[in-house]
Amino acid sequence: MKRNVLATSTLLAALLLVATACGSTADNNGSNNSGNQAAEAENAASGSAGGEKITLKMMHLWPDGSNSAQNKMVKEIIQEYEDANPNVTIATEVLENEQYKSKLKVLSASNALPDVGFTWAAGFMDPYVNGNMFAPMDDLLQGDLKDKFVAGTTEAYAFGGKTYALPVELNIVPVYYNKDIFAKYNLTPPQTLDDLKNIVKTLNDNKVTPITLGGKDGWPASFWYMYLAERLGGKDMLDKAVAGKDFSDPALLEAAKQAQELVKMNAFVKGANGLSNDEAKALFMNEQAAMFAMGTWEVPNYTTAADVPQAFKDKIGYFKFPTVAGGQGSVDDWVGGPGVGLFVSQNSKHVEEAKKFVSFFVQKWGEHSVTDAGVIPATKVDTSTLKLPAMFTDLLNELNKANKVTLYLDTQMKPGASSTHINMVQALFGSAVTPEEFIKKQDEALKADK
């Protein structure tokens, strides 16, 4: 089955559409569109009121505490749906990111996926789609959700002309930093990699952990590698490497060398490869590290999350990954892409009811995510009349200026190559392999085409 990877130009157009809305003037039909959207969501929900008793099982990956804004929003959407459909109960199971991925694999092996769950795009979905485990969603895209999504956001979930999941978020990866820590040591956000290395040295000299990193999970370290590779080799190099199954570009090797140089400088928290992303994040939230590179799904913790003290939120800023001397990349090239998307299990006993819930969920998420959680949704939202946190507005403006958004390597690659990438990037940041060995193993995995 042919896999459709999200085209960069299409994704960029999607991001531009969301960002431009932030600064545009509300059109005359804005309120009517909002009303129509709410009415359609209500219609999608009302079809099952008073019918047979149904329980839909749902799995998601936003535990309360680590992702409290998203967790609260999921609970509220479920409550709205259950109120409108008293015969339907949504039974949820919530797991953190890596536990979620592991359980999804276990459940799929026994054809026991939940009725509704979340998946990542592109290569991650290959085995589920090829195994006929996800129900096609095209009927929703041609029905209740027609023209609701920002253009370009659903393509990464399409295989062989059919769409098997629907995205709820768009994300990019800034480097968040603690402004108070920077000010204490007279530091400013880095413009170049050399600037970053000087910041690392200053912080280490003052016994402050420069960067927190959850290397145990692999993908957070991949962000750092990807940015180094892009800044060295240019905005299209990584996409070409994956599509061409060729990881031999000299810039890819140099990026691996630069990553290990940062490791040797003690840029990252001690024992990073033993920390999960949630553990690494806790260090930043507790002001025990100065920097944290992570997706914009973290923005609620720095803007809208009610359980995070405002005093802490005021201390957090972000910067774009710096350039590398002699490199071809730009600070306006980002790592990112569509976030997780909702799937419906093909083996669900209640496929149609599950699809109705997905339709309702997607629309409600789009309505509430910007104002209630500070999350960039995959559906169209007119933000021109909304009062948004400064960081959220600034990041939308960054998207407006973006040259390119490169989809995460572990998502782009097929499962075998993706697994190799995660293992090898862990080994690279743990100094367990040389840069040359890292490149050789990744190249072999891509060429194996698994």
N, C-alpha and C positions, 0 to 999 in steps of 0.2 A: 504493500500500500504506500503510495507516495505521500511523503510528509511535507506539509507546507510550513516553512519557517517565516515568521513575520518579516515582511520587507521593511527595510530601514526607512525608506522614504515614506511608506504608508504610516508607519508608527509615528514618525516625526510629524506628519500632518495631523495625526490624532492628538499628539501632545500640544501642537500649536493651537488646535481648535479649543482645547480646554483652557490653555493659558490665555489666549486672546479674549475669551469670554470674560476673564477677570477685569480687563480694562475697558470693555466695550460698553456702549450705552444700551440699556434694556430696550428691546423692540416692543412694538405695540401689542404683539401677541404673546408676550412673555407670560402674563398671568393666565391666559387661556391655555397655553401649552402646559403649564404647571397643573392646572385644573384637569386637563385631559389626561395627563400622566397619572394623577391620583385616581381619577375615575377608572382608567384602564386597569390599574393595579387592584382597585376594589372589585372590578368585574372579574378579574382573574381569580380573586379569592372567593367570591361569593358563589361560584358554581357548585361547591361541595357542601354548602350549609344545609344541615338537616339530613344528610345522606347517611350511609353506613359508617359505623365507627372504624376509623383508620388511625394507625400509628405509623408515622414515618420516622425512620432512624436517620439521624444526621450526625456527621463527624465534622468538627472544625478545629482550627489550630490557633485560636486566640484565647489562651487561658486568662482568667481574671488575675490581675496583678501585673503580669508581664505585658499584656496587651489589653488593658482594662477598657479603653475607649471602644475598641472593636468588639470586645466581649459584651459590653453593655448594649451596643447597637444590635448585635445578633439576638440577644435576649428580648429586646424590645420589638424587633421585627417578628420574631416567633410569636410573641404574645399578641401582636396585632393580627397575625394570621389565624391563630387559634380563636381569638375573640370573634373574628369574622366567619370562622368555620368551626363551630363547636363540636362537630363530629370528628375533627382531626386533632391528633396530639403529635407534637414534634418532640421526639426523645433524642436528646443531644449527648454526645460524648466529646469531650474537649481534651486535646493532647498538645503538648508543645511540639514544635516543628519536626525534630528528628524522630520522636516517638510516633508522630502522626505518619510520617513517611514509612516507617517500619511496619506499623499496623496495617496500613493500606496494602502493602505487599503481602502480608500474612493473610488478610481477609480475601484478597483477590485469588490467592492460591486455592482457596476452598469455595470460591464463588459466593462469598458471603459479604460483599461490599455493602455499606449502608445504602439506604434508598437515595440519599443525597449526601454529597461530600464535596471536598475541594481538591483540585489537581493543579499541578503546574503545567505549563504549555509545552509545545514542541516535542523534543526528544523524551521528556519524562513520560508523556502520554502514550508513546509507541506501543509498549506491551499491553496496555489496557485497551487501546483501540483495536489493535491486531487480535486481541483475545476476545473481541466482541463483548467487552464488559461495560462500556459506556453507551447509553442511548443517544442517538442523534438529536440535536436540539434545533434543527433548521425550521421545524414547524413553529417554534416560539419566535425565531428571528423573522419569520414571514407573517407572524400574527401579533400577539400582544407586544412583542419587543421590536417590531419593525421600526427602523430608523431611530431607535433609542440609544444605540451604542455610538460612541465617538468612532469615526471612520478609521478602520485599520486595526481596531483592538481585538477583533475576534479571529483574525486569520491564523494566529499561532496555535489556535485550538482546532483548526480544520485539517482533515485528512481525506484525501480522495474525493474532494468536493463536498464533504459533509462536516458539520461543526459538532464537536462532541463535548464541549464545555463552554461556559459563558463567563468572561472575566468580570471581576468586581472592582479591581484596582489598576492603576498605573503607578509605576515606581521608578525612581532613579536613586543613585547612591551618592549622597554628599559625604563629606567628612565633618562630623559634628565636633565642636571643641568647647571647652570650658573657658569662657572669656575671663573669669577671675583668675584662673591659674595662669593664663597667658599674660594678663596684665601684671601679675605679681613679679614675673620674670622679664618684663619688658619685651614680650614676644608679640608678633603680628602674624596673621595667617600667611602661610608660605605661598609664594608665586612660582617657585621652581623646586625641583627635587633637592637641590643643594640647600635651599632655604629650609626645607623640611628636615634634612639631616642636621642642620645647625640647631634647629628647635629641639630635636631629639637629644643632641649632645647637651644643650643647656639644661633640659629637664632632668636628664640622668645625672648631671653634675650636682643638681639640687635634690637628688633622691626622690624625684617625682616620676611615676610611670608615664611614659609618653603616650603609648597607644594601647588600648585594650583590644583583644582579639580572641574570638572563640574558635581556635584552630581545630578543636576536637570535631567540630561539625564540618570542617573542610571548606564549605562554600564562602564563609566570611573571609578566609584567606585568599580565595579565588578572586574576590573583589580587588584586592591589592595587586595580585598578579595581573589581572586584566587591565587595570589602569596603567600599570607600568608598561605593559605590552602595547597598549593603544598609544600612549604618549610617545613611545619610541617609534613604532611602526606605522602609525596613522590610523584613521578612523575605520577603514575597511579591512584591515589586516586580519583581525580575529574571525570575522565572518567568512572571509575567503579561506582561511585555514580550515575551518570546520566544513564548509561546503566542498572544498577541494580535497579534503582528507589528507592534508599535508601540513605538518607542524614544524617545518624546517626553516622557516624564515629566520634570518639572523637576529631580527629584533625580538623574536620569541625567546631565544636563548639569552640575549642581553637582559631581557626583563627578569628571567629567572636568576641571573647573576645579581641584578639590582635588589631583588627580593631578599636574597641571602645576605647581601651586604647590610640591609636594614636589620635583619635578624642578628647578625654579628655585632651591630651597633647597640643592641638591646633596645631597639625601637619599640618592640612589643612586650607586653606584660610577661613576666617570668612564668614559665610553665603554660604558655598560650595553648599548646597542643593538647593540654589536659583539661582545658576549659570549654564548656559548651557556650553557644552564643548567649544564652540567658545569663550564664555566670559572668561572662565577659561584660555584658551589658550592665549588670549590677554594679560592677566596679565604676563604670562611668556615671551611673545614676547616684552612686554614693560618693562621687568626686574623688575617687582613688586613681583615676587616670585622666589625662588631659584631652585625649582624642578618641574617636570611635567612628569608623566608616561603616555605615549601614543604610539600608533602604529607607525611603520616605515613609514607610509604614511606621517608623519610629517618631515621626513628627508630632503625633498626639501627645507623646510623653513630654514634649518641650513646648506645647502650646495649649491644648484643650483638656488634657486628662485631669479630672477633678481630684484624684488621689495623689497627684504630684504637686509638691509645694510651689507656689508661684515664685518664691525666692530662687528656687533651683532653675525654673524655666527661664527666668530673666538672665541667668548666667550662660545659657547655651546659644551658641551661634553655629554657623557652618561655613565651610569653604569648599571650593571646587578643587579636585585633585590637581596638584601643580604640574607644570610642564617639565620636560626633561631637555637639557641642553643638547641641541643637535637633533632632537626628535621631530617627528612629523605630526604628532597629535596636538590637539588644542584643548584648552580648559573648558571649551564649550562642547566637548565630546563626553558623553556620559555612559556609564554602565547602568543598565536598567531594563525596563520593558513592562509588559502587562504582568500583574501579580497573579495570584491564584484565581482559578475559575471554578464555578459550580458544575458538577456533573450529576447525572441521574443514572443509577445502576440499571443496566439492561435487564438484569434478573430481578429487579424489584417487582413485588406483587401489585404495586400501585404506581406504575410508571406515569400515568396521566396525572394523578394527583400530585406526584412528586414534581412533575413539570410545572403544574400550576403554582406550587409553592416556590419553585425556582424563579418563575416569572415575577411573582410578588416580591420575593427577596431582592432580586436584582434592582427592581424599580425603587423599592423602599431604601435600599442601601444608597442608591444614587441621590435620593432626596435628602438623606440625613448625614451622609458621610462627610461632606464638606463642613457643614455648620456644627455638627455634633461631635465629630471625631477628628477633623483636620486631615482627612484622607482624600487623596485624589481618586475619584471614581472612574470606571471605564464607560459609564453612560454619560450622555450629554447633560450638562448643568449650566444654567445661566447664573454666573456668580457676580454679575455686574452690580446688583443691588445688595449684596451680602457684605457684612462687616467681618473680615477674616483676619486671623492672627498674622502679624508681620512676616514671620518665617514662612508661613504657607503661601502668602502672596509673593514673597521673594522667590520661592522655589517655582511657582507658576511662571514668573517672569524669566527665570533661568531656562525653563522649558521653551519659552518663546524665542530664546536666543540659541538654543541647542543646534549644533551642526549634525549630530548623530547620537542615537541611543543604541548601544550594542547590547543585545540580549545576553543574559548570563550564560557563560560557557557550559555549565553543568545542565542548563535547561536546553540549550541549542543542541548539544550532543545526544546521540542515541544512548540508551542505558549503559551499555558496556563501556563506551568511551567516557561517558559521564562519571561512572564509578571509578574508572582509572584516573580521571582528572582529579576527583575528590581525594583519592588515596595519594596521588603523587603530589598534589599541592600541599597536603599535610606533611608529607615526607620532605618536600622542599623547604617549608617553613620550619621544620624540625631538624634541618641539616642532616637528614638521614640519607639523602641522595645528592649527587652533584647536579648542577644545572644541566649538564650534558645528558645525564641519565634521565632527568625529568623530561627533557625534550624527546629523547629516544622512545621512552615508554608511551608518552602521549601520542606521538606520531604512529607508533605501531597500533595503538588502540583505535585511532581514527581510521587507519587503513583496513583494519579488521571489519569495519562497518557493522558493528553490533551494538 
